[in-house]
Amino acid sequence: MKLKERFWLWGQDAGSHHASAGNRVWKLPGVNRMGPAEGARYFGLKKMCRVVMKGKPEPPFDKESEELRFLKEVVWSAMGDSGSVRNDKESDLEEILRQAEKYPNITGAILDDFFKKGDLPKKKIGRYSLETIAEMRNQLHSFPRHPLDLWVVWYKHQLHFHIEEYLAIFDVIAYWNWTITPKELDTLEEDLAFVVEKSPGKRRFAGCYMWNYGEGRPVTIHEIRTQCETFQAWIHRGDIEGIIFLSNNLADLDLEAVEWAKTWIQEVGNEEISSLSG
């Protein structure tokens, strides 16, 4: 297997990260017109997490799934970001299952911004109950065409949350640092060791930021290189399965980190991975 087969794109509606969509604190420059499908082609990626942002897109997802039918794998969000308030009451799981009947490249469902505050009771720390998550997993695993996986996003600032019971239910962990600072980069190995310890037997991915959303500034070349090369080593070690690059929403903003990542993907993509890795 080649390294490029382990690379995914985080795909969201064009413009959904900018101030015009209500995200002023992120301070993104320019105008983003590149959507998820074009973003995948731009980076040369064949797999995507297609995630609802601030409630968009709304079901049905047929138009978006049709645009992504050229991809090898698509994981749709059953729960969008924290601004997708419709998902606080109900997930988009039924729509994903309907899409999976039509599009065989859909292989799972992901819950974005799922965990809430760390000081809540264990069984209320997620946006849905443990019982609801278990039922979602059962529906995905029993999908007639082929079993589908249940993914969840887990951030660095949530590492101390008591979420072991939740993690036991999910199939795939997508781990993200959020604020790319020198201190966070220095603790990547320590943080990964904790994630691995808490998620035995799970598939794991590392999220790669090409913009520092936590501080509203560009990611430097040193910071993007450190992320990519560290995650590359983790793949070879078998600690994670792959990398998720965020995102098409940055791809046409003339950012140095984006261009560096695109070139790096091309340069290392044909690198062989041991069948025992991941």
C-alpha positions as CSV (number, residue, x, y, z in Angstrom):
1,M,0.0,0.0,0.0
2,K,1.2,3.5,-0.8
3,L,1.2,6.4,1.6
4,K,-1.2,8.5,-0.5
5,E,-3.9,5.9,0.1
6,R,-3.8,7.0,3.8
7,F,-4.5,10.6,3.0
8,W,-8.0,12.2,3.4
9,L,-9.4,15.6,2.8
10,W,-11.8,17.3,5.3
11,G,-14.5,18.7,2.9
12,Q,-17.0,21.4,3.7
13,D,-19.1,23.9,1.7
14,A,-17.0,26.6,0.0
15,G,-16.9,29.8,2.0
16,S,-18.1,28.2,5.2
17,H,-14.9,29.0,7.2
18,H,-14.9,32.8,6.4
19,A,-16.2,35.8,8.2
20,S,-19.0,36.1,5.7
21,A,-20.3,32.8,7.1
22,G,-20.0,34.0,10.7
23,N,-16.5,32.8,11.5
24,R,-14.8,36.1,12.1
25,V,-12.4,34.9,14.8
26,W,-10.6,32.6,12.3
27,K,-9.5,35.7,10.2
28,L,-9.2,33.8,7.0
29,P,-8.0,36.0,4.1
30,G,-9.4,36.2,0.6
31,V,-12.4,34.4,-0.8
32,N,-12.9,30.6,-0.9
33,R,-14.8,29.3,-3.9
34,M,-13.2,25.9,-4.1
35,G,-15.7,23.2,-3.0
36,P,-14.9,19.7,-1.7
37,A,-14.8,17.9,-5.0
38,E,-12.5,20.4,-6.6
39,G,-10.4,20.5,-3.4
40,A,-9.9,16.7,-3.6
41,R,-8.7,17.0,-7.2
42,Y,-6.4,19.9,-6.3
43,F,-4.6,18.0,-3.6
44,G,-4.8,14.7,-5.5
45,L,-6.7,12.9,-2.7
46,K,-9.2,10.1,-3.2
47,K,-10.8,9.9,0.3
48,M,-12.9,12.5,2.1
49,C,-14.7,13.3,5.3
50,R,-17.7,15.3,4.0
51,V,-18.8,17.4,6.9
52,V,-21.8,19.7,7.5
53,M,-20.8,23.2,8.7
54,K,-23.4,25.5,10.4
55,G,-26.1,23.2,9.2
56,K,-25.1,23.3,5.5
57,P,-25.7,21.3,3.4
58,E,-29.1,20.2,4.5
59,P,-30.5,16.8,3.6
60,P,-31.0,15.4,1.0
61,F,-27.3,15.1,0.2
62,D,-27.8,13.6,-3.3
63,K,-26.2,16.5,-5.1
64,E,-23.1,16.5,-3.0
65,S,-22.7,12.7,-3.0
66,E,-23.0,12.7,-6.8
67,E,-20.2,15.2,-7.0
68,L,-18.0,12.9,-4.9
69,R,-18.7,9.7,-6.7
70,F,-15.2,9.7,-8.2
71,L,-13.7,9.3,-4.8
72,K,-12.6,5.9,-3.4
73,E,-14.2,6.6,0.1
74,V,-16.5,9.2,1.6
75,V,-17.4,9.5,5.2
76,W,-20.4,11.8,5.7
77,S,-21.1,13.7,9.0
78,A,-24.0,12.4,10.9
79,M,-23.3,15.3,13.2
80,G,-22.0,18.5,11.9
81,D,-19.9,21.1,13.7
82,S,-21.1,22.8,16.9
83,G,-22.9,25.4,14.8
84,S,-25.1,22.7,13.2
85,V,-27.8,23.0,15.8
86,R,-30.2,20.7,14.0
87,N,-27.9,17.8,14.9
88,D,-28.2,18.7,18.6
89,K,-31.7,17.2,18.4
90,E,-31.3,14.5,15.7
91,S,-28.5,13.2,13.5
92,D,-28.3,12.9,9.8
93,L,-27.7,9.2,10.1
94,E,-30.8,8.1,8.2
95,E,-29.9,10.3,5.3
96,I,-26.3,8.9,5.3
97,L,-27.8,5.4,5.1
98,R,-30.0,6.4,2.2
99,Q,-26.9,7.9,0.5
100,A,-24.9,4.7,1.1
101,E,-27.6,2.7,-0.7
102,K,-27.0,4.9,-3.8
103,Y,-23.3,5.5,-3.5
104,P,-21.1,2.5,-2.6
105,N,-18.1,4.7,-1.9
106,I,-19.7,5.9,1.3
107,T,-18.0,3.9,4.1
108,G,-19.0,5.5,7.4
109,A,-20.4,8.4,9.4
110,I,-18.5,10.9,11.5
111,L,-19.6,13.0,14.5
112,D,-17.9,16.4,14.5
113,D,-17.6,18.6,17.6
114,F,-19.2,15.8,19.6
115,F,-17.7,16.1,23.1
116,K,-18.9,19.1,25.2
117,K,-17.4,20.2,28.6
118,G,-15.1,18.1,30.7
119,D,-16.9,18.9,34.0
120,L,-20.2,17.3,32.9
121,P,-21.3,13.9,34.2
122,K,-19.7,11.1,32.2
123,K,-22.8,10.1,30.4
124,K,-23.7,13.6,29.4
125,I,-20.3,14.7,28.1
126,G,-21.3,14.0,24.5
127,R,-24.0,15.7,22.4
128,Y,-25.8,12.4,22.4
129,S,-26.2,9.7,25.1
130,L,-24.1,6.5,25.2
131,E,-27.2,4.6,24.3
132,T,-27.9,6.7,21.2
133,I,-24.3,6.3,20.0
134,A,-24.5,2.6,20.5
135,E,-27.7,2.4,18.4
136,M,-26.1,4.5,15.7
137,R,-23.1,2.1,15.6
138,N,-25.5,-0.8,15.4
139,Q,-27.3,0.7,12.4
140,L,-24.1,1.4,10.6
141,H,-22.6,-2.1,11.3
142,S,-25.8,-3.8,10.1
143,F,-26.0,-1.9,6.8
144,P,-27.0,-4.5,4.2
145,R,-24.5,-3.6,1.5
146,H,-21.5,-3.6,3.8
147,P,-20.7,-2.6,7.4
148,L,-20.2,1.1,7.9
149,D,-17.9,2.7,10.5
150,L,-18.7,5.3,13.1
151,W,-16.1,8.0,13.5
152,V,-15.7,10.7,16.1
153,V,-13.6,13.9,16.4
154,W,-11.4,14.2,19.5
155,Y,-9.5,17.4,20.2
156,K,-6.3,18.0,22.3
157,H,-8.1,20.2,24.8
158,Q,-10.5,17.3,25.4
159,L,-7.8,14.8,26.3
160,H,-8.6,15.1,30.0
161,F,-12.3,14.4,29.5
162,H,-13.6,11.2,31.0
163,I,-14.9,9.7,27.7
164,E,-13.6,6.1,27.9
165,E,-17.2,4.7,27.7
166,Y,-17.8,6.7,24.6
167,L,-14.5,5.9,22.9
168,A,-15.3,2.2,23.4
169,I,-18.3,2.5,21.1
170,F,-16.7,4.3,18.2
171,D,-14.8,2.5,15.4
172,V,-12.5,5.4,14.3
173,I,-10.9,8.3,16.2
174,A,-10.0,11.5,14.3
175,Y,-7.6,13.4,16.6
176,W,-7.0,17.1,16.1
177,N,-4.7,19.6,17.9
178,W,-6.7,22.8,17.0
179,T,-4.1,25.4,18.0
180,I,-0.8,24.8,16.2
181,T,1.7,26.4,18.6
182,P,5.3,25.5,19.4
183,K,4.2,24.1,22.7
184,E,1.6,21.8,21.1
185,L,4.0,20.7,18.5
186,D,6.5,19.8,21.2
187,T,4.0,17.5,22.9
188,L,2.7,15.7,19.8
189,E,4.4,12.4,20.8
190,E,3.1,12.6,24.3
191,D,-0.4,13.4,23.2
192,L,-0.4,10.5,20.7
193,A,0.7,8.1,23.3
194,F,-2.2,9.1,25.4
195,V,-4.7,8.8,22.5
196,V,-3.3,5.3,21.7
197,E,-3.6,4.2,25.3
198,K,-7.2,5.3,25.5
199,S,-8.3,3.8,22.2
200,P,-7.0,0.3,22.0
201,G,-8.0,-1.6,18.9
202,K,-9.4,1.5,17.2
203,R,-8.6,3.0,13.8
204,R,-7.0,6.4,14.4
205,F,-6.3,9.4,12.2
206,A,-4.5,12.7,12.8
207,G,-5.9,15.9,11.6
208,C,-3.5,18.3,9.8
209,Y,-4.2,22.0,10.0
210,M,-3.0,24.3,7.3
211,W,-4.3,27.4,9.1
212,N,-4.1,28.1,12.9
213,Y,-7.8,28.4,13.6
214,G,-7.2,28.8,17.4
215,E,-5.1,31.9,16.9
216,G,-6.5,33.2,13.6
217,R,-3.2,33.2,11.8
218,P,-1.3,31.3,9.0
219,V,0.5,28.1,9.8
220,T,4.2,28.5,9.1
221,I,6.2,26.2,6.9
222,H,8.0,24.8,10.0
223,E,4.6,24.1,11.6
224,I,3.1,22.3,8.5
225,R,6.3,20.3,8.0
226,T,6.4,19.2,11.6
227,Q,2.8,18.0,11.5
228,C,3.2,16.2,8.2
229,E,6.5,14.5,8.9
230,T,5.4,13.5,12.5
231,F,2.2,12.0,11.2
232,Q,4.0,10.3,8.4
233,A,6.2,8.6,11.1
234,W,3.1,7.6,13.1
235,I,1.6,5.9,10.0
236,H,4.8,3.9,9.5
237,R,4.8,2.9,13.2
238,G,1.2,1.8,13.0
239,D,-0.1,4.2,15.6
240,I,-2.4,5.9,13.2
241,E,-3.9,4.9,9.9
242,G,-3.7,8.2,8.1
243,I,-3.9,11.9,7.9
244,I,-6.9,14.2,7.3
245,F,-6.0,17.5,5.7
246,L,-8.1,20.5,6.5
247,S,-9.3,21.6,4.0
248,N,-10.7,22.6,0.6
249,N,-11.8,25.9,2.4
250,L,-8.1,26.9,2.4
251,A,-7.0,25.5,-1.0
252,D,-7.6,28.7,-3.1
253,L,-6.4,31.3,-0.6
254,D,-2.7,31.4,-1.7
255,L,-1.4,30.2,1.6
256,E,2.2,29.0,1.9
257,A,1.3,26.1,4.1
258,V,-1.3,24.8,1.7
259,E,1.1,24.9,-1.2
260,W,3.8,23.2,0.9
261,A,1.3,20.4,1.9
262,K,0.2,19.9,-1.7
263,T,3.8,19.5,-2.9
264,W,4.6,17.2,0.1
265,I,1.6,15.0,-0.7
266,Q,2.9,14.6,-4.3
267,E,6.4,13.9,-3.1
268,V,5.7,11.2,-0.5
269,G,2.5,9.8,-1.9
270,N,4.1,6.8,-3.6
271,E,6.1,5.8,-0.5
272,E,5.3,2.2,0.4
273,I,3.8,1.3,3.7
274,S,4.2,-2.0,5.5
275,S,1.1,-4.1,5.5
276,L,1.5,-4.2,9.2
277,S,1.2,-0.4,9.6
278,G,-2.2,0.7,10.7
